[in-house]
Amino acid sequence: MSELLPSVYWEERARSFAHRGAGLKAVCSYGMPSFYNRAIDLCQRLALEPWLAVTPGMRVLDVGCGVGRWSRELARRGAFVTGIDLSPTMIEEARRRARADGVGGRCHFQVEDLSQLDLGERFPLVVCVTVLQHILEPERLQTALRRLASHLDPGGRLVLLEAAPSQTVTRCDTKVFQARDVSVYLDAFAGAGLAVEGITGVDPMPFKTRLLPHYRHLPRPVAIAALLGTTAISLPIDALFGRRWVDASWHKVFVMRPRVGDAVR
């Protein structure tokens, strides 16, 4: 893939897949088969569920909202959600889906770049799912985390879900994705004035990360059969035990609050 601006890359993803089905091919694994993206979506939902409790009228910021999966879920639970995304097509699709689900009045969506985010308000809950893994430059990562921290209430909670293996693994890295090991994230969180409350797992089974670097080079029937097999084996274990097997998990959920005494920059 040639070098792409993030805005161009995400707009291409959105135009290709955001309007199809549940939009998972746009926001989970780009263009991959539906069964695989449904498995990813399920594991993410199970991993995030403990942290998505909201009170009626609670204000939530959904960063990198895509087609509004988490915005609509939180709005159905009574929250008022602001969703931001880099792609205008994602934002328009999020608005359409929110209206179709009957929660359009509880969702406000707008095009924003996280690295320059300044909404002029803070939120008790900020949710950010698989966004930072696409910000490759260390300086931009630190800026993004500071922007997230600056939108948290003093006692607010930031919930991140990112590819964060416990040891450095580069075989799945691309020009638009990087699986940073967990220690890199922990250092970056500290630099942004964030205190980690907890870390849970998502998907400890390793088969997909071993297959994916080779997937697109295999004959299509072989690739689909191999992906179906790895998904069928991995999903029950990931779904049942993913939250507990933190060290083995490819993705992790980080739960954070502003560190007491630190000024948000």
C-alpha positions in Angstrom: 0.0 0.0 0.0 1.3 3.4 -0.9 1.5 6.1 1.8 -1.9 7.5 2.6 -3.0 10.3 4.8 -5.1 8.9 7.6 -8.1 10.9 6.5 -7.9 9.4 3.0 -7.4 5.9 4.3 -10.4 6.0 6.6 -12.6 7.6 4.0 -11.7 4.9 1.5 -12.6 2.2 4.2 -15.9 4.0 4.9 -16.9 4.4 1.3 -16.2 0.7 0.6 -17.9 -0.9 3.6 -19.6 1.5 6.1 -23.0 1.1 4.5 -22.9 -2.7 4.2 -24.6 -4.8 6.8 -23.5 -3.8 10.3 -20.6 -1.9 8.8 -18.1 -4.2 10.5 -15.9 -4.5 7.5 -15.2 -0.8 7.8 -14.5 -0.7 11.5 -13.2 -4.1 12.5 -10.8 -5.9 10.2 -10.8 -4.1 6.9 -12.8 -5.9 4.2 -12.4 -9.3 5.8 -15.2 -11.9 5.7 -18.3 -11.2 7.7 -18.0 -14.2 9.9 -14.5 -13.1 11.0 -15.6 -9.5 11.7 -18.7 -10.7 13.7 -16.3 -12.8 15.9 -14.2 -9.7 16.5 -17.3 -7.6 17.3 -18.5 -10.2 19.8 -15.1 -10.4 21.6 -14.9 -6.7 21.8 -18.4 -6.4 23.2 -17.7 -9.0 25.9 -14.5 -7.3 26.8 -16.0 -3.8 27.0 -19.3 -4.8 28.7 -18.1 -4.3 32.3 -17.0 -0.7 31.5 -20.0 0.5 29.6 -22.4 1.0 32.5 -24.0 4.5 32.3 -26.5 6.4 34.2 -29.5 8.1 32.5 -28.4 11.4 31.0 -24.7 10.6 31.4 -22.5 12.4 28.8 -20.1 10.1 26.9 -17.4 10.8 24.3 -16.9 8.1 21.7 -13.6 8.7 19.9 -13.2 7.1 16.5 -16.8 6.2 16.5 -16.9 4.8 13.0 -20.5 3.7 12.2 -21.5 4.3 15.8 -21.5 0.8 17.3 -20.7 2.0 20.8 -22.4 5.3 20.5 -25.7 3.6 19.7 -25.2 1.0 22.4 -24.6 3.7 25.1 -27.5 5.8 23.8 -29.8 2.8 24.1 -28.7 2.6 27.8 -29.7 6.3 28.4 -26.5 8.2 27.7 -26.1 11.3 25.6 -23.2 10.5 23.3 -20.8 12.7 21.3 -19.2 10.6 18.6 -16.2 11.8 16.6 -14.4 10.3 13.6 -11.9 11.4 10.9 -14.1 10.2 8.1 -17.1 12.2 6.9 -18.7 9.1 5.4 -18.4 7.3 8.8 -20.0 10.2 10.5 -22.9 10.3 8.0 -23.4 6.6 8.4 -23.3 6.8 12.2 -26.1 9.5 12.0 -28.2 7.3 9.7 -27.9 4.2 11.9 -28.6 6.2 15.1 -31.8 7.5 13.5 -32.8 4.1 12.3 -32.3 2.7 15.8 -34.4 5.4 17.4 -31.5 7.0 19.3 -30.7 9.9 17.0 -31.8 12.4 19.6 -29.2 11.0 22.1 -26.3 11.0 19.6 -24.4 13.9 18.2 -21.7 13.0 15.6 -19.1 15.3 14.1 -15.9 15.1 12.0 -12.9 15.6 14.1 -9.2 14.7 14.2 -8.2 13.3 17.6 -4.7 14.9 17.4 -6.4 18.3 17.3 -9.5 17.6 19.4 -10.8 20.5 21.5 -14.5 20.2 22.1 -14.5 22.7 25.0 -16.1 20.2 27.5 -15.2 17.2 29.6 -17.0 13.9 30.0 -17.5 11.4 32.8 -16.7 8.6 30.3 -14.5 8.5 27.2 -14.5 5.4 25.0 -11.8 4.8 22.3 -11.8 1.5 20.5 -8.9 0.5 18.1 -7.9 4.0 17.3 -4.4 4.4 18.7 -3.1 1.3 17.0 -3.5 3.3 13.7 -1.5 6.3 15.0 2.0 5.2 14.1 4.2 8.1 15.1 5.2 8.2 18.8 4.7 12.0 18.9 1.2 11.8 17.5 0.3 9.0 19.9 1.4 11.1 22.9 -0.6 14.1 21.5 -3.7 11.9 21.0 -3.5 10.6 24.6 -3.2 14.2 25.9 -6.2 15.2 23.9 -8.2 12.2 25.3 -7.1 13.1 28.9 -8.0 16.8 28.4 -11.7 15.7 27.7 -12.0 13.7 30.9 -13.8 15.0 34.0 -11.5 15.1 37.0 -13.0 11.9 38.2 -13.9 10.5 34.8 -12.9 7.2 33.2 -11.2 6.5 29.9 -11.7 3.1 28.4 -9.4 2.1 25.5 -9.3 -1.2 23.5 -6.1 -1.6 21.5 -3.8 -4.2 20.0 -1.3 -4.4 22.8 0.5 -7.8 23.0 2.5 -8.4 26.2 5.7 -8.9 24.1 6.7 -7.1 20.9 5.1 -8.8 17.9 5.6 -7.1 14.5 4.3 -9.7 12.1 0.9 -8.1 11.7 2.2 -4.5 11.5 1.4 -2.6 8.3 1.7 1.0 7.0 -1.5 1.8 8.8 -1.4 -0.4 11.9 1.0 -1.1 14.7 0.6 -3.6 17.6 2.6 -1.8 20.3 3.5 -4.0 23.2 1.8 -3.1 26.5 4.8 -1.5 28.1 4.9 1.2 25.3 1.3 2.1 26.1 1.8 2.2 29.8 4.7 4.7 29.4 2.6 6.8 27.1 -0.3 6.8 29.5 1.9 8.0 32.3 3.2 10.7 30.0 -0.3 11.9 29.4 -1.1 12.1 33.1 -3.3 9.0 33.1 -3.4 6.4 35.9 -4.3 2.9 35.0 -7.1 1.4 37.0 -7.2 -2.0 35.3 -6.2 -4.0 32.3 -8.3 -6.9 30.9 -7.9 -9.2 27.9 -9.9 -9.7 24.8 -8.5 -12.4 22.5 -5.8 -14.7 23.9 -5.8 -17.4 21.2 -2.8 -16.8 18.9 -4.0 -18.6 15.7 -5.3 -15.5 13.9 -2.1 -13.5 14.3 -0.1 -16.3 12.9 -2.4 -16.7 9.9 -3.2 -13.0 9.0 0.3 -12.1 7.6 -0.1 -14.9 5.1 -3.9 -14.7 4.5 -3.9 -12.4 1.4 -1.1 -14.4 -0.3 -3.0 -17.7 -0.1 -5.4 -18.9 -2.8 -8.8 -17.6 -1.9 -10.5 -20.9 -1.1 -7.6 -21.9 1.1 -7.5 -18.6 2.8 -11.2 -18.6 3.7 -11.0 -22.2 4.9 -8.0 -21.5 7.1 -9.6 -18.4 8.5 -12.9 -20.2 9.2 -11.0 -22.9 11.0 -9.0 -20.6 13.2 -12.1 -18.5 14.0 -14.1 -21.6 14.9 -11.3 -22.8 17.3 -10.4 -19.4 18.7 -13.8 -17.8 19.3 -15.2 -20.1 22.1 -12.0 -19.7 24.1 -11.6 -16.0 23.4 -15.3 -15.4 24.3 -15.2 -17.5 27.5 -11.8 -16.7 28.9 -10.5 -13.6 27.1 -11.0 -11.2 29.9 -8.9 -13.3 32.3 -6.0 -14.2 30.1 -4.5 -10.8 30.0 -0.9 -11.6 29.3 -1.8 -13.9 26.4 -4.3 -11.5 24.8 -3.5 -9.8 21.5 -5.8 -6.9 22.3 -6.3 -5.4 25.8 -8.8 -3.1 27.5 -7.2 -0.3 29.5 -9.3 1.5 32.1 -7.8 4.8 33.3 -8.6 7.9 35.2 -6.7 11.3 35.4 -3.8 11.0 37.7 -4.4 13.1 40.9 -2.3 16.2 41.0 -1.4 16.2 37.3 -2.4 19.1 35.2 -4.0 18.1 31.9 -2.1 19.6 29.0 
